[in-house]
Structure formats: C-alpha cells, structure tokens
Amino acid sequence: MENPVVSVLITCYNHERYICEAINSVMQQTFGAFELVITDDGSNDRSRELIRKTAEEYHDDRIRLLLHEENTCFSCIDEAYSLMRGKYVVQIGGDDEMEPDRLAKQVRFLETHTGEYQACFTWVTILSDNQAVAERVAEKLNVQNRPVGAWLRLFLDQGNCLCAPSMMMLRTVNQELGGYHWIFRQLQDYDLWLRFMQRYQFWVIPEKLTRYRVIGGSLSDGNAPGVRARTLAEQEEVLYRAFRDMPADRIEDAFPDEDAEHHSEMDIACRKVIALMELSADSSGRQAALRLFFHFQQTPGFLQTLEGKYHIGRAEIHRYMAERSVYQQLINYIQSTVILGKMQKCHRFQENHLHKEDQELTEQLLDWIDGKKQEEPVSLDHICALYELCKRIPDGEAYFVQVLSECREQGIGLLS
C-alpha cells in the first residue's frame, strides 16, 4: 500500500504455534488502510517457514517480511520501524492477536481527538492456560482511564499497567521519543510510557480489542528466575531517568500540594525525590530515589530546601540508605528458614502454582537446609524463588525474614 494510515508490526521469535493466527488477526481487520511488517529474530523453530507460507497465501502487497536467520537482539525491530510509513504505529507479538474491529476503533478515536491524545491503548483478553494467571494479569491491565498525573502515580505505585501490544501511537511521536530503548530487555515498554507521559497524553479504550498471550518462560514472564533480578535493575534505571527528566507540571499533577503556586525549581526536585522515597512499591524505586538525591545534591539550594522545608536532612538520608539499600534488603533476606521446611511439608508448596524453575530452586535450597551436600552457593535466583513462595502464603514475608539465617547457622554458603 502506497500511503497506509496504520503500520502494524508483528515481532516473532519461536512463535510457530501462534504466528499464523497473529497474521490472520491483522489481515482480517475491518479497517484496510494498513501495511503489515513481520519480523523474525532468528527463530530456531518453523516460524519463518510459516510466515513465508502465510504471506504467500495472502499474496497481498500490504505485507512486508524482515526475516533473520540469526538473532539480532531486537535490532530487526528498529529496522522495521525505519521502514514504516503509516500515520500510526502498532506492534504486537507473534503470539498475540487483534479483534477484527480494533484498528478501526483506535484510528477513529485518535482522528476524533487530534491534538488531545497522541496514543491509545485497549483493554485485553488474556490468552493463558492458567486461569489464575489470566485473571491476575487482566485485572492489572484492564484499568480505568484517569488524568495523566494519576497515571504517573499509578505507575509509581503499581508498575506498568498498560499492555504494549494494545498500543497505537502517532509515528511522529514515536520517532521523536526514540521508540523502545532495547537496552532494556524487560521494561522497554514501561520506559517508553514514562517518557511519553512527560510530554503527551494517552487514552485506554475500555473494550477488549487485543488478545494478549501470557506464556511461562516467555520474555514477559516476570516470574522466571533471572528475569526478576533483571527487572529490578531495569526498573531502578527507568524510574531514575523518568523522574530526573519529568516536567514540573507532571509532578504537580501527580502529587498535588496546596502550596503549588509557590513551588520553586528546588521544591520540584525535592518532591521528585520524596515521591520515589515514599511511594515506590519496591526496592528498585527506593534505589532510584537515592540516585536522584545524589543527582540533585550538588545543585545550590537543594539540600537546604530538602531539610528546611521537607525536614529531610543528612541523618534522615543516612538512615534511609541503611534501611533501603539493596544490600541491606539482602541482609534481611539472609536472616532465616526452619518454618519453610514446615511449609513444604504442609503441602502449601504444591498448591500455590509456583513457577517450575522457582520450585526447583526452592527445593534445592530446602535440601541444603535439611543437610544435603551443597554443590554451589545460594544465588539471588534462589532468594527470589523463595520469596515467590512466601508471597503466596499468609504471613509469608514474616516467614521469609527467618529463612536464610538458618542457612547461615548451618554453614550454607550465601551469595559468594
């Protein structure tokens, strides 16, 4: 198509079970003014073969293929965006699908609200073999609309709550923002939304127009060992960058204050640090707060305003660093576990649908506690797996705080 309104990108990696349905869901849209670019990033299954076969069956000049024999670590996606010509861009995974009227409804919304909104999302239907997982993810992603400041606060409180495959964005805005930053493997979408919110506004269409697949072991599977550790590291960097660069009006919208009209530039800097200190849901946000504090501390007037107006001086920062650092949290983790062995024996372990790799890691840790020879040190993955188990049990976090001290008492090597 010479002048498509929408450029749709399907990104595929080992999606042979789903890729044909993903393509079909795009080609069967009621809105026809689109181009479809399909990338494959070095799949080692039959994905590329199926993509070629399906494209040949459609024999439609709206389809373009970028199929790579070797994995490019997301470079092929940047290549695809450089070729897109549509006014709007959409990106879905090779295991996701669209409802037939999705493009029509999103284009209609953005065309009707030109200048007001630069992107829109949709509610989603979760495709998963695990009903409990599907319900939990749907509850997180199918959220109500709110002002941009409230979105920012929600992102700080709960993390990402927008489904990337449901997004439609103005291509010019996507280009201006630099698109996804693929240095982030887990949170490139969360990073983009926060950068987007610094300048623009979006809307969520409260209809389930996107079918989003959640598969254990996939890139988006946040429970997989290793993924959690990487996610925490990325979240710290994403939040630090976002709040460092967040405009004053967004901070005022998200964290309103009766004295807002008298706020100075240093007030805004202080309020950014305090927001991350007090409202971040996990350790990565609190680490970002400390980084932001050190970023601003050399600015004339910052320390004086923080202490004089917001009553946070050196003593409070010293105490916060001692309580909130990742190192201190690991020390707290390494305080405990007799109770875990009892928890396993009371069958709660099997009942709580733990990720398979988490289950194996926790079983390994419990074996060591029970006296089995330890072949390797306890890793961060063991700690994360143990924490995932404890989260599913009443008072589990209290149990968790007793676990790794038992390891220490028994001479089990930790994080060496």
N, C-alpha and C positions, 0 to 999 in steps of 0.2 A: 504493500500500500504506500502511495506516494506521500500523503500527508495524514498520518494517523493521529487521532485525538489522544489515544492511550497507548503507551508502550508497556507491554506485560513481559516480565522476565520470569522464567521458571529456572531455578537453580537445582541441579541434580547431582547427587553423589550416592551411588549404591541404592537407588530407589526403583529397582526393576519391578518390584511388586506393585508400585503405585504410579509410576511415571505416566503410563498411558491414560489413566483416569485424570491425572492432573492436566494433561494436554487437552483431553476431551472437554474438561470443565471450562477451559478457556475458549476453545473453538465453538462451543455451543452457547456462548453468550448471546443474549438478545441484542446487545449493542455491538455493532460490527466494525466500527471505525477504530480498529486497534491493529497493532503489529505484535507479534509474539516472537521473542528471542528466547531460545532454550540453550542453556549451558550445561555441560557435563564436565566435572572437575576431576577427571581421571578415575572414574568408577572402575572397580575390578569385578563387577557383575555384568549382566547383559543390558544395562541401562542404555548405553549408546546405540546398540543394535535396535532396541525397541523404539528409541527416539527417532532414529532414521526411518524405520518401518512405518511408524505412525505418521510422520511428516509426509512420507511418500504417498500414503493412503489419502491424506487430505489434499495433497497437490495444490497448496494454497500459497500464493506469493506473499501473504502476510507473515509466514513462518520463516525465521532465520535460525540456523544452528551454529553454535560455537562449541564443538566437542573436542575435548583434550584427552590425549592418550595418557598423559602424566598429570599428576595433581599439581595445581598452580598455587595452592594455599590462598584461594579467593581472588587471585589476580584476574581470572577469567570473568569474574563478576564486574570488576572495574572496566574491563574491556567491553563487556556487554553494554554497560551504561554509556560508554563513549559513543556507541553506535545508535542509541535510542533517539527517536525523532518526535515522539509524541508530546503533547502539551502536558500530560500527566504520566507518572510512572507508577507501576505496581510491581512488586516482587513477591512470588510465592515459592515455597519449596517443592521439590519433585514428589513429595508425599502429601501435599495439601491440595485442596480443591475449592472451586467457587460455585456458589449458587448461580443459576442461569441469568438472573437479573442484577447481579452485583455491579458490574461495570456501569450499567445504565443508571442505577440509583446513585452511585458515587459521583459520576460525571454530572448528573442533574443537580445534585446538592452543591458541588463546587461551582458550577456555572451559575447557579442561583445566588450564591453567596460570594461572588468575586470580590476580592479585596478584604473580606472579613475573615475568611478561613483559607489557609493555604494547603491544608491536608485534611483528609478524613479517614476514619477507621470504621470498622463494623464490629458488631458482636459476632461471636463464633460458635460453631458446633464443634465439640472436641471429638476427634476420632481416636479411640483408645480401647484396648482390650480390658483395661482395668477401670471399672465403673467409678470406683472411689477416686482414682486419679482424675478421670474425666470431670467429675463433679467439682473437685477442688480447683482444677485449672479454669474451668468455666466460670466459677464464682469469682476468681481473681481477675479474669479478662473481660467479663461482661459487666462493666461498671457504668454507672450513670454519668452523664455529662456534668461539667462544673466549670467555673471560671478558671482561667489559666493559673492564677495564684493557688487555687485549691488543688489543681492538678500537680503543681510543683510540690505542695505539701504532701499530697498523697504519695508521690514518687519517693519522697524522703522517708515517709513513714513505712511504706509497704514495698518499695522497689518497683520494678517495671510492671505495669498493669495494662499495657497495650499490646495487641497481637500484631507483630510485624507483617505477616502475610495478608492482613486485612487492610493495610495502609494503601491509600492513593495520595500522591503528593505532586504538586507542581514541579515539573522537571527543572525549571529555572531555579526554584528554591533549593531543590536537592543539590544542584550543581553549586550554588552559592555556598551551601553549608559543607560541601566536600563529600556528601554522601556518607555511607558507612565507613568508619575507620577500622580497617581489618586488622590493625594491631591488636584489637580486642577480639578474642575468639568467642567469648560467651555473651558479652554485653554490648556488641556494636549497635544494637537497636536502642537499648536504654541510653547509650551515649548520644545517639542521633536525636532522640526525642528531647533530651535535656538541652542540646544545642539549638534545636528547633524552637523550643519554648522561650529561649532568650529573645527571639525577635518576632515570632509568629504564633498563630492560634490554630487549633485543630478541633474537629468535632467527631464524635463517635455516633454513627448511625445505629440506633437501637434495634437492629434487625440482624438475625443470624445469616449473614450473606457469605461467610467464609467458613470452610471446613478445615480445621487445623489439627494435624495429626501429632500426637504425643507418643513417642516410642522409647522404651527403656534402652539406654545405651546410645541414643542419638545425640547430636551436638547440643540440642536444647534440653537434654536430660540432666537437670541440675542435681539429681541425687547421686549420680555416678561418682565414685571416688576419684579424686584428682580434679574433677570439674568444679567441685565446691571450693577447693583451695584457690583455683584459678579465678573463679567468680569473685571471691572476696578480694583478691588482689586487684582485679579489674575494677570492681565497684569503688574501691578506695580512690583509684586514679580518676575514674569518671566523675565521681562526686566532687573531688577536689577541683578539677578543671571547670566543672559546671558552675560551682558556687564562686570560684575565683572570678569568672567572667560574667556572672549573672547581673543584668542591669538592676539599678536601684528600684525601678518601678515594679519589677517582678518580685523582688524581696519584700517590698511594702505590701503588695497584693497577697503574698503567701503568708506573711507574718505581720498582720496589721497592728498598729500602735496608735494610741490617741495623740502622741507627740510627733506623728509622722511629718507634719509640715515643718518641724524644726530640726529634722534629722540632717546631720552633716555627712560628708563623704566618709568620715571615720565612724559615724553611727552605723552606716550601712555595712562597713567592713566588720564591725563588732557583731552586728546582728547576723551576718553570714556565719561567722564562727560559732556563735551561740546556737543558731538553728541546727547546725551539724552536731554540736555537742549534746544538745538536749533531745533532739527529735529523731536522730538516726536510729534505725531499728536494729542495727548490728554493729560489730566491731569495725567493719570497713568504713562506715560513716564517721565513727568517732576518730579513727586514724586520719581520715580526711580533714576532720576539724583541727587536729593538731598540725597537720601540714599547712592548712590555711592560716592558722595562728602564726606559724613561723614565717609564712609568706608576708604577712602584714606587719610583723613586729618591728621591722626597720622603718616603717612609714611614720614620719613625725606626727605625733598626736594619737596614734593608735593605742599604745599601752596606757596612756593617761586616760583616754576615753573609756577603755575597757575596764579599768579599775575604778575610776572616779564615778562613772555613770552606771556601769553594769556590775560593779562590785566583784570583778574577777581580776585578781592580782597574781603576783608570782606564786604565792602559796597555793592558790586555787589551781593554777596551771600545773604546778609540781604534783599536787595530789591527783589531778585528773590524769596526768601522764602515768603515774604509778598504778592507778586503778584501771585505766582503759587501754593500755598498750596491748598489742597482740601477744607480746612476750608474757605479760602478766596474766593474760587470759589462759595461755598455755600452762603457766604455772598452776593456775586454779584448776585447769583440767587434770593436771597431774597430781591431784590431791586425793585419788580414790579408786573401790570396787567389790568388795565382798558381796554387796547387795546385787550386783549384776549377775553373779553366778546364781543367786536365788531367783532372780527374774527369769533367767533362761529356763530354770527347772520348773517354773510355774506355767510354762507353755505360752506366755505372752509373746515371747520371741517370735514364734511361728505365726501368731495371729495378727501381727501388725504389718504384714506385707512389706517387709524390708527389701530394699534393692538387693539383688543376688550377690553382688560384689561386696556390699556392706555386710551382708550376712556372713560371708566367708571371712572377711576381715575381723568381725567381732568374734566369731567362733575361734579364730586363731588367737586372738588376744585372751579369750577366756581359757583356752587350752594352756596358754603360758601361765596364767594365774593359777590354774589347777595343778601346775608342776611339770607340764610337758616341756621338753627341751626347747629353748628359744633359739631359732636359727638366724634371726635378724632383729634389728632394733624396732621398737614401735615407731611408726611413722605418723605424719599428720593425717594420712588417709585412715589409719586405724582410729585415731581420735575422732575424726569426722564421722566415721561409720558408727562408732559407739554413741556419739551424740545423736545421730539419726534415730537410733533405737530408743534412747532415753526420751526423746521428744514425744514419742508415741505412747508414753506410759504416765499415768498420774504421778506427780511429784518426781518425774524422771530427771529433771535438771538437778534436783537436790541429790538424787542418787548419783548422777554423773559427777558431782563435785566430790564424791567419795571414792571414785574409781581408781584413778591412776596412782594415788598414794599407796594403795595396796600393791601396785606394780613395784613401786619404789621399795616398799618394805620387803618384798620378795626378791629384790635384786634384778628386776626385769629392766633391760636397757631401754631408755626412752629418748627418741629424737636425737640419736647420736649420729 
